[in-house]
Amino acid sequence: MPELNEGDYLAVMSAGSYGFSMASNYNCRLKPAEIMVKGNKFYTTRKRDSYLDLVKKDVIPDFLR
């Protein structure tokens, strides 16, 4: 596989049971966008996560402020 750089596109044609159903934010990894391709058209079926998506449910206890 060639070296990948930021901004490159990578198509994973099959992930078995490791697709979205098994995805997590382990080690603060953001989930990528999901794209469905049909013929020569593509559709975004899930937008990529942002940092805000990752931390929006976090609560900082008062004693740590």
For each residue, the residues with C-beta under 8 A, 3 or more apart:
1: 4
2:
3:
4: 1 8 10
5: 8
6:
7:
8: 4 5
9:
10: 4
11: 37
12: 15
13:
14:
15: 12 18 19
16: 19
17: 21 22
18: 15 22
19: 15 16 22 23
20: 23 31 34 46
21: 17
22: 17 18 19
23: 19 20 31
24: 29
25: 28 29 30 31 49 54
26: 29
27:
28: 25 54
29: 24 25 26
30: 25 48 49 50 51 53 54
31: 20 23 25 46 48 49
32: 48 49
33: 44 46 47 48
34: 20 44 45 46
35: 42 43 44 45
36: 42 43 45
37: 11 41 42 43
38: 41 42 43
39:
40:
41: 37 38
42: 35 36 37 38
43: 35 36 37 38
44: 33 34 35 47
45: 34 35 36
46: 20 31 33 34
47: 33 44
48: 30 31 32 33
49: 25 30 31 32 53 54
50: 30 53 54
51: 30 54 55
52: 55 56
53: 30 49 50 56
54: 25 28 30 49 50 51
55: 51 52 58
56: 52 53
57:
58: 55
59:
60: 64 65
61: 64 65
62: 65
63:
64: 60 61
65: 60 61 62
